[in-house]
Amino acid sequence: MISVCILTKDNEHTIKRCLDSVCDFSEVILLDSGSKDQTLDIAKTYPNVKIHEAHFAGFGSMRNQAADLTTNDWILALDADEVFDRAPDELDPTCVYSFPFHNYFNGKWIKWCGWYPDRHIRLYNKTATRFSGDKVHEKILAANMQEVKLTTPILHYSYDSIDDFLRKMQHYSTLFQEQNRGKNASLLGALLHGWWAFFKCYILKRGFMGGREGFIISQYNAHTAYYKYLKLAHT
């Protein structure tokens, strides 16, 4: 049996699509960190969803906290803006399972800017491993485990609007600052990181082929990199 774990905060625009995709699972743990919108009201309409609330302590810590609340050992870790298709029929606890991700922006599947190909481990046995404790860019600790690469994609609708870009830029740059507090940083370094992020995304990763969306994503990556290191320089 597999338990689904979903982290939420103010995801009223995406949570229904996510929960619809896992309605056949007997247990869905939703760990919320302070939603002020209709996210929890929507989640309460699903009989397989168990809602818990906690103060946000970083993505890695939150994912592990959600897994600890499950009754099953197998964990499918999702975000509230992701849509799942199906799990493999047989599972080996010595393995972890990764899915290809199809990332969408402005209604388009983005195949540039480093968004494709994209793959993440999201299915694992909690008796064998867990997520790292990183506040952001957390990952499954799978150094000594075999990764099984599944072919069925998870659909990821991370950015529905420019407001989403700005909100996540603020959130992720602050988490980066907290996670790297004490490391050397400067205004010049922030400018160079921002410039390099745009060049890498727009030129090296062919963001220019993505038209308007490719340019916006490249600019977003540049600004996020700049503000991450600017904030770090002022800790």
Secondary structure as GFF3:
##gff-version 3
##sequence-region A 1 235
A	DSSP	beta_strand	2	8	.	.	.	ID=ss1
A	DSSP	alpha_helix	15	21	.	.	.	ID=ss2
A	DSSP	beta_strand	27	32	.	.	.	ID=ss3
A	DSSP	alpha_helix	39	43	.	.	.	ID=ss4
A	DSSP	beta_strand	49	53	.	.	.	ID=ss5
A	DSSP	alpha_helix	59	68	.	.	.	ID=ss6
A	DSSP	beta_strand	74	79	.	.	.	ID=ss7
A	DSSP	beta_strand	82	83	.	.	.	ID=ss8
A	DSSP	beta_strand	95	105	.	.	.	ID=ss9
A	DSSP	beta_strand	108	109	.	.	.	ID=ss10
A	DSSP	beta_strand	119	125	.	.	.	ID=ss11
A	DSSP	beta_strand	146	149	.	.	.	ID=ss12
A	DSSP	beta_strand	154	159	.	.	.	ID=ss13
A	DSSP	alpha_helix	162	179	.	.	.	ID=ss14
A	DSSP	alpha_helix	187	199	.	.	.	ID=ss15
A	DSSP	pi_helix	200	204	.	.	.	ID=ss16
A	DSSP	three_ten_helix	207	210	.	.	.	ID=ss17
A	DSSP	alpha_helix	211	233	.	.	.	ID=ss18
###
